[in-house]
Amino acid sequence: NKMDIIKELYEVIVDRKNNPVENSYTNYLMDKGVEKIAKKVGEEAVETAIAAAKKDKAEVIGEIADLEYHLLVLMVEMGISLEELEAELKSRR
């Protein structure tokens, strides 16, 4: 399943929240709080848009991966499950 990696990464982030690891970037973000995570989401979204404007596919893929990671950290920090996101997406179809 193509979304297995998203679930796996989400679970790793949940594990970091529950079992902090020293020098973990994920724990650094969570320690700083939602505002810091939201700022990173915004930065990564802008970087994704810039890469797309340059029509650099490889760079866009990398930036989307960065954006996805930060979105997942935001979801975990705010207590949003993958199931809630899935339900919202399904409701829009």
C-alpha positions, 0 to 999 in steps of 0.5 A: 500500500502506497500510504504505508510509509505515511502510517509508519512515519506517523507512528514513529512521530507518535512514539517520539512524543511518547518516548522522547529521544535525545537530539531528536529533531521531532522532539525539538519541534514538539518541545517548541510547540504548535507555533514553531511546527506551524511556522515550519509547515509554512516554510516548507510549503513555500519551499515546495511552491518555489521548487515547483515554479522552477519546474525542478521535479526532484527538488519538488519531491524532496520539498513535498517529503519535508512538508509531509513530515512537518504536517504529520508532526503538526497532526501528532502534536495537535492530536489529529489522527490519520483516520480523522484526516482520511474521513475529511478527505473522503467527505470531500469526494 
